[in-house]
């Protein structure tokens, strides 16, 4: 009997940097990138041979210039996302309330603005995937599904 192909997906990492007032840092994507003009947290793709925590720390540094100690990074949410094009992705979301340095736009070719936003009321111009993650983060959910047809059991 022939086995179905093994399911594979891209792993995204996101870091919710939370200030004392509860606002989280979002970056406005710019240039020739996916979702240009929309807001999302610092993050990116897991690279070959990299752990999810190492990727989260790397992405925060690459995009905002801050250093986060591994002990200050906490897992807060996993999301199984299906893009509008049908691509499956797994998002691993971390939070931190401590970092060294003042966040700045370290990748101006990919980002046009840093915005501190209330995660309970995501801005209308968030990437839909980001808005869903922020809502679930505020609800305290550890796992969600986003972009899957309702018949498949997934809810936004």
Phi, psi and omega per residue, in radians:
X1 nan 2.357 -3.097
X2 -1.429 2.285 3.131
X3 -1.442 2.484 3.040
X4 -1.166 2.704 3.129
X5 -1.065 2.566 3.113
X6 -1.178 2.365 3.134
X7 -1.277 2.273 3.112
X8 -2.264 2.593 3.126
X9 -2.639 2.844 3.075
X10 -1.382 2.462 3.060
X11 -1.860 2.140 3.060
X12 -1.746 2.581 2.983
X13 -2.133 2.490 3.114
X14 -2.376 2.533 3.108
X15 -2.122 2.078 3.050
X16 -1.626 1.761 3.102
X17 -1.473 2.011 -3.010
X18 -1.893 2.106 3.069
X19 -1.349 2.967 3.111
X20 -1.012 -0.516 3.136
X21 -1.467 0.068 3.097
X22 1.553 -0.122 3.129
X23 -1.328 2.600 3.131
X24 -1.959 2.639 -3.138
X25 -1.444 2.238 3.033
X26 -2.151 2.598 -3.133
X27 -1.980 2.369 3.066
X28 -1.527 2.007 -3.119
X29 -1.186 2.541 -3.082
X30 -2.575 2.809 3.089
X31 1.444 -2.732 -3.088
X32 -1.522 1.093 -3.127
X33 -2.237 2.804 3.055
X34 -1.008 2.410 3.070
X35 1.057 0.616 3.114
X36 -0.954 2.343 -3.137
X37 1.625 -0.208 -3.114
X38 -1.787 2.839 -3.085
X39 -1.703 2.487 3.057
X40 -2.704 2.810 3.109
X41 -1.331 2.886 3.011
X42 -0.968 2.387 -3.137
X43 2.954 -3.077 3.140
X44 3.046 -2.750 -3.077
X45 -1.654 2.570 2.999
X46 -1.193 2.341 3.099
X47 -1.689 2.722 -3.126
X48 -0.969 2.271 3.107
X49 1.425 0.102 -3.067
X50 -1.862 2.474 3.021
X51 -1.397 2.808 3.138
X52 -1.129 -0.619 3.124
X53 -1.222 -0.703 3.099
X54 -1.085 -0.696 3.119
X55 -1.125 -0.731 3.131
X56 -1.084 -0.782 3.124
X57 -1.123 -0.743 3.132
X58 -1.090 -0.844 -3.097
X59 -1.102 -0.730 3.105
X60 -1.043 -0.746 3.108
X61 -1.154 -0.846 -3.094
X62 -1.056 -0.664 -3.023
X63 -1.626 -0.518 -3.046
X64 -2.162 -0.107 3.103
X65 1.310 0.174 3.138
X66 -1.701 2.706 3.034
X67 -1.877 2.284 3.101
X68 -2.057 2.241 3.073
X69 -1.280 2.450 -3.126
X70 -0.914 -0.678 -3.118
X71 -1.171 -0.314 -3.140
X72 -1.654 -0.005 3.129
X73 -1.727 2.178 -3.115
X74 -2.146 2.339 3.017
X75 -1.131 2.399 3.104
X76 -2.322 -0.327 -3.072
X77 -2.908 2.558 2.963
X78 -2.166 2.388 3.139
X79 -2.300 2.224 3.025
X80 -1.641 1.909 -2.996
X81 -1.919 2.518 2.997
X82 -2.120 2.080 -3.103
X83 -1.190 2.850 3.087
X84 -1.007 -0.422 3.115
X85 -1.474 -0.039 3.098
X86 1.622 0.097 -3.135
X87 -1.408 2.275 3.074
X88 -1.420 2.467 3.117
X89 -2.487 2.633 3.017
X90 -2.032 2.126 3.112
X91 -1.763 2.199 3.060
X92 -1.886 2.060 -3.020
X93 -1.938 2.319 3.127
X94 -2.125 2.770 3.070
X95 -2.250 2.688 3.031
X96 -2.629 2.580 3.045
X97 -2.032 0.038 -3.128
X98 -2.334 2.369 3.046
X99 -2.745 2.863 3.126
X100 -1.907 2.253 -3.126
X101 1.787 2.841 3.112
X102 -1.702 2.163 -3.135
X103 -0.998 2.376 3.055
X104 -2.515 2.931 -3.121
X105 -1.403 1.669 -3.091
X106 -1.472 -0.224 3.140
X107 -2.217 1.233 -3.070
X108 -1.090 -0.319 3.081
X109 -1.341 -0.252 -3.134
X110 -2.078 -0.142 -3.041
X111 -2.530 2.394 -3.129
X112 -1.925 -0.237 -3.037
X113 -2.844 2.545 2.977
X114 -1.858 2.323 -3.070
X115 -2.296 2.277 3.010
X116 -1.645 2.108 -3.017
X117 -2.225 2.703 3.063
X118 -1.363 2.020 -3.094
X119 -1.159 -0.372 3.109
X120 -1.285 -0.338 3.105
X121 -2.321 1.308 -3.099
X122 -0.997 2.409 3.093
X123 -0.981 2.607 -3.122
X124 -1.064 -0.425 -3.092
X125 -1.722 0.545 3.000
X126 -1.405 2.647 2.914
X127 -1.006 2.327 -3.106
X128 -0.928 -0.678 3.078
X129 -1.021 -0.759 3.111
X130 -1.129 -0.820 -3.136
X131 -1.026 -0.720 3.121
X132 -1.125 -0.740 3.120
X133 -1.098 -0.772 -3.128
X134 -1.087 -0.733 3.120
X135 -1.081 -0.766 -3.118
X136 -1.209 -0.648 3.077
X137 -1.035 -0.821 -3.125
X138 -1.148 -0.513 3.117
X139 -1.393 -0.185 -3.134
X140 1.437 0.198 3.138
X141 -1.258 2.426 3.104
X142 -1.582 -0.383 -3.071
X143 -2.488 2.431 3.029
X144 -2.562 2.939 3.044
X145 -2.205 2.425 -3.071
X146 -2.440 2.327 3.054
X147 1.551 0.028 -3.140
X148 -1.604 2.572 3.082
X149 -1.025 2.486 -3.125
X150 -0.990 -0.563 3.141
X151 -1.130 -0.399 -3.141
X152 -1.468 0.050 3.103
X153 1.583 -0.104 -3.106
X154 -1.599 2.412 3.098
X155 -2.143 2.595 3.106
X156 -1.284 nan nan
